[in-house]
């Protein structure tokens, strides 16, 4: 069985937030930190995972990624904080 797609948010060394999607978030974070993950994070390393959400399909993950990208910074931080509180 294939892994489900996930949406994730990372905090860059500059404090900026980056949202993406992947089937393997751990591998993707390592790519970001090696400088091959994306052009945006390349100059803002290291990145730290602050939120991830399972979406199932690639289509659902891309739609959710778009929704999260439309949120304000404070809304994204609240999303991450709420997720951390519910999993702790």
N, C-alpha and C positions, 0 to 999 in steps of 0.2 A: 504494500500500500504506500502511496506517495505521501510525503509530508504535506500538511495543509499550508497554505499561504498565510503570512502574518504581516501586519503593519507594525512599524516600530518608530519610536522617536528617540533620538540621541541628543545629548547636550555636548556641544563642541567646547574646546578649551577657551574659546572667546565668550562662552555663555549662550551663544546662539543655539537654536534648536533646528534639527534637520529631521524630516519625516521621509520614510521610505518603506518599501515592502520587499519581502524575500521569503523563500521557503525555509531558509536556514539562517536565522538571525545571528547566531553566534559567529558563523563564518563571515557574514556580511559585516559585522562589527570589526572583526579582524582585518577585513579588506579595507574598511574605512581607516583604521589605525595604521595600516601599511601605506596609505596614500593612493590606493587603487580603487577605492569604493565609489567615489564621485568627485567631480571637480569642486563642488562646494566644500566638502569636508577635507579635501587634500591639504589646504593651507590652515586648517583649524583643528589639527590633531593635538592631543588624543580626543576621542569621543567616548562618551559614557552612555550606555543604554539607560533611559529613564522610563520607557513605556513600551509595551508590546501587546498586541491583540491578535488573536487567531480569527481569520476570516474564512478559511476553507478554500475557496477558489481564487484564482488570480484576478478574475473580474471583480469579485467582491472586495478583494484587498485593494485593488486600484481605486475603486469607488470610495472605500473608507479612507484611503490615503488622501484623496482629493478633499474629502470632508474635513479631515484633520488639518490639512494645509490651509483651509479657509478660516480656521479658528485663530483668535488672537494669541499672542504669547502667553498671557495670563490664563486663558482658557486651556491651552495645551499643558501648562504647568499644573493646573487644577486637575486635569484628566490624569496626568501622571501621578499626582499626589493621591487622588482618590483610588486609583488602581493599586498603588503601594499599600494603602491603608486596608483595602479589602483582602489583599493576599497575605498580609502580615499576621 
